[in-house]
């Protein structure tokens, strides 16, 4: 009923493995509807597995040029076969030591997908300063990644979370900070 308020759709649909293989499913009905309404559609690719974001799979992927290339080629195939606007990368729990490799992977994605006409967006954890050695956020070089992707989605939630102290998920002052 409110499709005119939606600009982009990215279903949490594709898992990327350490060997560069991508598995998942295309939500054809929803994506077809979105495209008919002029909404951009993205293949959301994540490293979520067995109840959490898999740091070891990400490490295996990022530390192997062959695995990264396989992943990039698989991304291009998925985008072509399903008529997506582009890819939304949601790689989380990346080790801070893999910071340069994460940026390199995104660079390789850009080099392959942009000339083919696809957009690249990326989810990045919220942070208030560059903290290259801090778990969960250190791998994300906002400046370098921002120069590579078309859009960055800063995950401004989890100010308070299930096993943390009580409070809002994303208060206005926290999001602004």
Buried (B, 14 or more C-beta within 10 A) or exposed (E): EEEEEEEBBBBEBBBBBBEBEBEBEBBEEBBBBBBEEEBBBBBBBBBBBEEEBBBEBBBBBBBBEEBBBBBBEBBBEBBEEBEBBBBBBBBBBBBBBBBEBBBBBBBBBBEBBBEEEBBBBBBBBBBEEEEEEEEBBBBBBBEBBEEBBBBBBBBBBBBBEEEEEEEEEBEEEBEEE
